[in-house]
Each structure stands twice: as C-alpha cells, then as structure tokens.
Amino acid sequence: MTLFGAAIWAASFASADDMPPEAAQTADVLFIGEQHDNPAHHTLQAAWTRALAPTALVFEMLTPDQAARITPQLRRSESDLEAALEWEASGWPDFGMYYPIFAAAPDAQIFGAAVPRDQIRGLMQDALVDIFGAADAVRFGLDQPLPAAQQATRKEMQAEAHCNALPDEMLPVMVSVQRLRDAALARAALAAVSATGGPVVVITGNGHARADWGAPVYLETAAPDLAIFALGQGEDGSTPPGRFDVTVDGPPVDRGNPCDAFN
C-alpha cells in the first residue's frame, strides 16, 4: 500500500536532522532516493535513518555476499568496513558519504540488493523472467510487459542517459536491466521485512525509488498490505523525474559534462 502524496517537504538539507513526515514514520518500507555522488543526499539519508531507527537497511550498492560479510565489529570502523566490502573496486562514490548511513542504525540488519554482473550480462541472451526466477517474477510482477508508452519513454531516457551513444538494439536491454534491479530491490526489502519485522530503509538511486515504476511498484505487487513510502531528492530546485510521496531539494554537484566520457 503506497502512500502517494507527491508533496515537496519544506525542510532543506540544512535541517536534515528534523523528523521525517508522519507517513514516513509509520511506513513498513521507506525508499530513500539519491543522486549517488551528492554528499548532501547522503547526509539526509543518514539523518532519516537515525530518526526512523529501522530494523534493517537495504543497499542497492551491496551484493548479498557483501552484506553477509558485515559484522558488528566491522561496522565500528569506517576503514575496516570499506576494506571488507572492497568498496574501492565497486565503482560507487566515496565510501565516506555512505558510512554515516551504516552508523546511523548500528543494530540494523544489512541486506544487499545488487544484481550480480553475470546476470546483467545474461540479459543479452536470456529472458528477464528466467534470470529473476519464474516464480518470483510472477510474484513481483516482473513477468508482465511494460505498457507501450512507458517502454518507449524508458528507452528514450536510457538513450539520453547514455548520451545517445548506445545502439538502438541495446535500449530495450537497458530498460530490462533497470527493471531487474528494481525487482531485486523489492525482493530484498521484502526479505528484510520478513526477517526483522520492519521498518526497513532502502538506500538507492532516485530512479529506483520512484513510486510510479520503480522498486516500490514491484514490492506493492508482491506485498500489497505493506505501507510503502518513497522519497526523491532533487538538486538546485530541480526535482527528480517520477512520482514520490515526498521530494526534497538540495544543493547541486558540479559534474562537468558527463557526455565527455562518450567522446
């Protein structure tokens, strides 16, 4: 049961320690979106995590294997945890932005939702349902094709995100990759609720947190009785695409021209 409100929360990042809105406090699962390289977004994630005291944290950035390595002792040291997770080789931004989220809920069980790279590569040959598992694909709604208009929109977004450098035949594959990651996040969140009783906080990118076609949709399909809350974080007055219960504005990050990497 999603709590769609599509409201813009009045708080700024300067007041990130303010309590989240009531709907977030009573949700079973909270998706807290981010721009991965924005430090202020992680500051808010840590503040909300501290305020909500979840029983479990789900990270898009961790595989289940990485999550299983985490011990209470490792969590007491940023450098030890970073090393144990082999974060430097992961391709994610500076671990120093993420560690305060771990520290904000020291007793929360950690779940990893990252899709293994071999499964991502497998989408070139294998069906999405086969990679996710037929039974779970039905349970989470991953067996259903996207509406034609949404499929077209998502292909266009993938083209723009990759600076129009991808061949056309790769665009449906990239849409399937996003759907696979959305469903994996939903499955991990449901496992976390089942294991701990909740509430569960999910740390992920804005695109996966959006409530109109991201991970909340797949979670609601599998567990319609759960109360789900979705937060999106924008930058410099620009809100992230999609539908959220709440969006929050924050400062921008100078990224230069991301398309330079494709030139």
KEFILO-571024 format. One record per residue (C-alpha): residue number from 1; residue in one letter; x, y, z. Coordinates in nm, 3 decimals. Each point is the difference from the previous one (the first is absolute). Last residue first. Example, Ala and Ser with C-alpha at 12.3 -4.5 7.8 and 13.67 -1.06 7.14 Angstrom:
[2,'S',[1.367,-0.106,0.714]];
[1,'A',[-0.137,-0.344,0.066]];
//
This chain:
[263,'N',[3.358,1.135,-2.684]];
[262,'F',[-0.209,-0.227,0.226]];
[261,'A',[0.170,0.111,0.322]];
[260,'D',[-0.059,0.363,-0.099]];
[259,'C',[-0.371,-0.076,0.030]];
[258,'P',[0.012,0.059,0.374]];
[257,'N',[0.074,0.371,-0.057]];
[256,'G',[0.134,0.145,0.322]];
[255,'R',[-0.132,-0.175,0.307]];
[254,'D',[-0.036,0.302,0.226]];
[253,'V',[-0.235,-0.117,0.275]];
[252,'P',[-0.318,0.189,0.079]];
[251,'P',[-0.141,0.096,0.340]];
[250,'G',[-0.317,-0.162,0.132]];
[249,'D',[-0.371,-0.029,-0.059]];
[248,'V',[-0.222,-0.262,0.158]];
[247,'T',[-0.273,-0.201,-0.167]];
[246,'V',[-0.279,-0.175,0.188]];
[245,'D',[-0.239,-0.282,-0.078]];
[244,'F',[0.182,-0.046,-0.328]];
[243,'R',[-0.100,-0.004,-0.365]];
[242,'G',[0.247,0.016,-0.284]];
[241,'P',[0.282,0.221,-0.115]];
[240,'P',[0.224,0.152,0.267]];
[239,'T',[-0.081,0.355,0.116]];
[238,'S',[0.205,0.297,-0.120]];
[237,'G',[0.028,0.287,0.248]];
[236,'D',[0.378,-0.024,0.042]];
[235,'E',[0.007,-0.378,0.030]];
[234,'G',[-0.269,-0.258,0.057]];
[233,'Q',[-0.050,-0.281,0.247]];
[232,'G',[-0.285,-0.249,-0.033]];
[231,'L',[-0.172,-0.162,0.298]];
[230,'A',[-0.227,-0.303,-0.033]];
[229,'F',[-0.216,-0.147,0.278]];
[228,'I',[-0.149,-0.348,0.004]];
[227,'A',[-0.263,-0.133,0.241]];
[226,'L',[-0.008,-0.376,-0.052]];
[225,'D',[-0.335,-0.165,-0.073]];
[224,'P',[0.063,-0.029,-0.373]];
[223,'A',[0.299,-0.233,0.045]];
[222,'A',[0.117,-0.138,-0.335]];
[221,'T',[-0.158,0.267,-0.219]];
[220,'E',[0.085,0.272,0.252]];
[219,'L',[0.364,-0.108,-0.007]];
[218,'Y',[0.010,0.009,-0.379]];
[217,'V',[-0.149,0.350,-0.011]];
[216,'P',[0.225,0.124,0.281]];
[215,'A',[0.306,-0.110,-0.204]];
[214,'G',[-0.057,0.256,-0.275]];
[213,'W',[-0.293,0.069,-0.232]];
[212,'D',[-0.229,0.260,0.159]];
[211,'A',[0.152,0.001,0.348]];
[210,'R',[0.345,0.129,-0.090]];
[209,'A',[0.267,-0.157,0.221]];
[208,'H',[0.184,-0.179,-0.282]];
[207,'G',[0.051,0.317,-0.201]];
[206,'N',[0.087,0.200,0.311]];
[205,'G',[0.295,-0.226,0.072]];
[204,'T',[-0.008,-0.236,0.294]];
[203,'I',[0.009,-0.035,0.377]];
[202,'V',[-0.295,-0.209,0.121]];
[201,'V',[-0.113,0.051,0.360]];
[200,'V',[-0.193,-0.282,0.166]];
[199,'P',[-0.246,0.032,0.286]];
[198,'G',[-0.012,-0.285,0.042]];
[197,'G',[-0.094,-0.347,0.125]];
[196,'T',[0.361,-0.118,-0.006]];
[195,'A',[0.022,-0.298,-0.235]];
[194,'S',[-0.324,0.044,-0.191]];
[193,'V',[0.052,0.375,-0.034]];
[192,'A',[0.356,-0.055,-0.123]];
[191,'A',[-0.112,-0.266,-0.248]];
[190,'L',[-0.260,0.244,-0.130]];
[189,'A',[0.265,0.268,-0.045]];
[188,'A',[0.232,-0.246,-0.176]];
[187,'R',[-0.276,-0.099,-0.242]];
[186,'A',[-0.089,0.362,-0.070]];
[185,'L',[0.364,0.089,-0.065]];
[184,'A',[0.033,-0.298,-0.233]];
[183,'A',[-0.317,0.108,-0.182]];
[182,'D',[0.138,0.347,-0.062]];
[181,'R',[0.336,-0.141,-0.110]];
[180,'L',[-0.168,-0.231,-0.249]];
[179,'R',[-0.217,0.287,-0.129]];
[178,'Q',[0.309,0.216,-0.049]];
[177,'V',[0.178,-0.276,-0.189]];
[176,'S',[-0.311,-0.058,-0.212]];
[175,'V',[0.002,0.367,-0.103]];
[174,'M',[0.368,-0.038,-0.091]];
[173,'V',[-0.083,-0.303,-0.214]];
[172,'P',[-0.275,0.194,-0.177]];
[171,'L',[0.258,0.271,-0.082]];
[170,'M',[0.271,-0.232,-0.133]];
[169,'E',[-0.164,-0.051,-0.342]];
[168,'D',[0.007,0.375,-0.060]];
[167,'P',[0.380,0.016,0.020]];
[166,'L',[0.122,0.191,0.306]];
[165,'A',[0.173,0.338,-0.026]];
[164,'N',[-0.311,0.215,0.033]];
[163,'C',[0.160,0.168,0.302]];
[162,'H',[-0.038,-0.316,0.211]];
[161,'A',[-0.263,0.157,0.224]];
[160,'E',[-0.171,0.141,-0.310]];
[159,'A',[-0.031,-0.342,-0.164]];
[158,'Q',[-0.116,-0.153,0.328]];
[157,'M',[-0.265,0.269,0.036]];
[156,'E',[-0.123,-0.065,-0.353]];
[155,'K',[-0.027,-0.372,0.070]];
[154,'R',[-0.191,0.082,0.319]];
[153,'T',[-0.247,0.217,-0.183]];
[152,'A',[-0.061,-0.265,-0.267]];
[151,'Q',[-0.052,-0.272,0.262]];
[150,'Q',[-0.232,0.229,0.193]];
[149,'A',[-0.213,0.068,-0.308]];
[148,'A',[-0.015,-0.370,-0.091]];
[147,'P',[-0.111,-0.108,0.346]];
[146,'L',[0.273,-0.212,0.156]];
[145,'P',[-0.011,-0.374,-0.048]];
[144,'Q',[-0.112,-0.213,0.296]];
[143,'D',[0.228,-0.273,0.132]];
[142,'L',[0.162,0.243,0.242]];
[141,'G',[-0.320,0.016,0.199]];
[140,'F',[0.165,-0.069,0.336]];
[139,'R',[-0.159,-0.341,0.056]];
[138,'V',[0.013,-0.094,-0.368]];
[137,'A',[0.370,0.078,-0.025]];
[136,'D',[0.053,-0.173,0.333]];
[135,'A',[-0.137,-0.326,-0.138]];
[134,'A',[0.187,0.025,-0.331]];
[133,'G',[0.342,0.087,0.140]];
[132,'F',[0.166,0.339,-0.046]];
[131,'I',[0.215,-0.118,-0.291]];
[130,'D',[-0.275,-0.204,-0.162]];
[129,'V',[-0.255,0.280,0.030]];
[128,'L',[0.233,0.254,-0.161]];
[127,'A',[0.050,-0.226,-0.301]];
[126,'D',[0.351,-0.117,-0.087]];
[125,'Q',[0.247,0.106,-0.269]];
[124,'M',[0.105,0.361,0.060]];
[123,'L',[-0.167,-0.015,0.339]];
[122,'G',[0.278,-0.233,0.106]];
[121,'R',[0.243,0.289,0.032]];
[120,'I',[-0.206,0.135,0.289]];
[119,'Q',[-0.017,-0.348,0.150]];
[118,'D',[0.378,-0.034,-0.027]];
[117,'R',[0.037,0.338,0.167]];
[116,'P',[-0.177,-0.111,0.316]];
[115,'V',[-0.311,0.207,0.083]];
[114,'A',[0.053,0.226,0.300]];
[113,'A',[-0.259,-0.044,0.276]];
[112,'G',[0.213,-0.038,0.313]];
[111,'F',[-0.160,-0.027,0.342]];
[110,'I',[0.135,0.141,0.326]];
[109,'Q',[-0.163,-0.074,0.337]];
[108,'A',[-0.048,0.314,0.206]];
[107,'D',[0.186,0.023,0.331]];
[106,'P',[0.232,0.287,-0.092]];
[105,'A',[-0.274,0.206,-0.168]];
[104,'A',[0.159,0.342,-0.063]];
[103,'A',[0.347,-0.155,-0.033]];
[102,'F',[-0.094,-0.181,-0.320]];
[101,'I',[-0.141,0.324,-0.142]];
[100,'P',[0.309,0.190,0.118]];
[99,'Y',[0.213,-0.242,-0.210]];
[98,'Y',[-0.158,0.100,-0.329]];
[97,'M',[0.165,0.334,-0.073]];
[96,'G',[0.338,-0.120,0.128]];
[95,'F',[-0.030,-0.293,-0.238]];
[94,'D',[0.090,0.235,-0.285]];
[93,'P',[-0.213,-0.064,-0.309]];
[92,'W',[-0.084,-0.349,-0.133]];
[91,'G',[0.225,-0.177,-0.250]];
[90,'S',[0.028,-0.314,0.210]];
[89,'A',[0.379,-0.029,0.009]];
[88,'E',[0.040,0.255,0.279]];
[87,'W',[-0.283,-0.163,0.192]];
[86,'E',[0.175,-0.328,0.061]];
[85,'L',[-0.275,-0.061,0.258]];
[84,'A',[0.251,-0.112,0.260]];
[83,'A',[0.221,0.300,-0.079]];
[82,'E',[-0.281,0.252,0.039]];
[81,'L',[-0.108,-0.165,0.323]];
[80,'D',[0.352,0.014,0.141]];
[79,'S',[0.044,0.366,-0.101]];
[78,'E',[-0.333,0.111,0.146]];
[77,'S',[0.054,-0.185,0.326]];
[76,'R',[-0.280,-0.094,0.241]];
[75,'R',[-0.187,-0.182,-0.276]];
[74,'L',[0.278,-0.255,-0.028]];
[73,'Q',[-0.051,-0.109,0.361]];
[72,'P',[-0.375,-0.042,-0.044]];
[71,'T',[0.068,-0.228,-0.297]];
[70,'I',[-0.048,0.060,-0.372]];
[69,'R',[0.108,-0.283,-0.228]];
[68,'A',[-0.358,-0.107,-0.078]];
[67,'A',[-0.071,0.341,-0.152]];
[66,'Q',[0.281,-0.051,-0.249]];
[65,'D',[-0.140,-0.336,-0.107]];
[64,'P',[-0.351,0.142,-0.035]];
[63,'T',[0.146,0.257,-0.239]];
[62,'L',[0.030,0.353,0.128]];
[61,'M',[-0.062,0.333,-0.176]];
[60,'E',[-0.380,-0.024,-0.013]];
[59,'F',[0.013,-0.008,0.379]];
[58,'V',[-0.273,-0.140,0.224]];
[57,'L',[0.004,0.105,0.366]];
[56,'A',[-0.182,-0.194,0.268]];
[55,'T',[-0.163,0.052,0.339]];
[54,'P',[-0.045,0.367,-0.081]];
[53,'A',[0.068,0.275,0.255]];
[52,'L',[-0.216,0.265,-0.173]];
[51,'A',[0.191,0.305,0.125]];
[50,'R',[0.346,-0.147,-0.064]];
[49,'T',[-0.102,-0.121,-0.344]];
[48,'W',[-0.149,0.340,-0.078]];
[47,'A',[0.324,0.173,0.096]];
[46,'A',[0.215,-0.249,-0.190]];
[45,'Q',[-0.208,0.038,-0.315]];
[44,'L',[0.010,0.378,0.041]];
[43,'T',[0.378,0.004,0.013]];
[42,'H',[0.010,-0.241,-0.292]];
[41,'H',[-0.192,0.246,-0.214]];
[40,'A',[0.230,0.278,0.112]];
[39,'P',[0.304,-0.192,-0.123]];
[38,'N',[-0.136,-0.018,-0.358]];
[37,'D',[0.184,-0.269,-0.199]];
[36,'H',[-0.274,-0.264,-0.003]];
[35,'Q',[-0.286,0.235,-0.073]];
[34,'E',[-0.225,-0.135,0.270]];
[33,'G',[-0.322,-0.175,0.087]];
[32,'I',[-0.129,-0.110,0.338]];
[31,'F',[-0.238,-0.294,-0.042]];
[30,'L',[-0.184,-0.051,0.326]];
[29,'V',[-0.155,-0.336,0.088]];
[28,'D',[-0.248,-0.067,0.281]];
[27,'A',[-0.120,0.359,0.009]];
[26,'T',[-0.110,0.173,0.322]];
[25,'Q',[0.287,0.248,0.031]];
[24,'A',[-0.006,0.076,-0.370]];
[23,'A',[-0.367,0.095,0.011]];
[22,'E',[0.071,0.219,0.303]];
[21,'P',[0.248,0.220,-0.185]];
[20,'P',[0.371,-0.052,0.072]];
[19,'M',[0.133,0.147,0.322]];
[18,'D',[0.235,0.295,-0.042]];
[17,'D',[0.368,-0.097,-0.011]];
[16,'A',[0.027,0.107,-0.364]];
[15,'S',[-0.064,0.361,0.091]];
[14,'A',[0.272,0.151,-0.221]];
[13,'F',[-0.102,-0.253,-0.260]];
[12,'S',[-0.324,0.188,-0.039]];
[11,'A',[-0.334,-0.076,0.160]];
[10,'A',[-0.327,0.095,-0.167]];
[9,'W',[-0.070,-0.344,-0.139]];
[8,'I',[-0.121,0.010,-0.357]];
[7,'A',[-0.317,-0.207,-0.021]];
[6,'A',[-0.081,-0.277,-0.247]];
[5,'G',[-0.223,-0.158,0.264]];
[4,'F',[0.004,-0.363,-0.100]];
[3,'L',[-0.005,-0.222,0.307]];
[2,'T',[0.046,-0.336,-0.167]];
[1,'M',[-0.183,-0.307,0.121]];
//
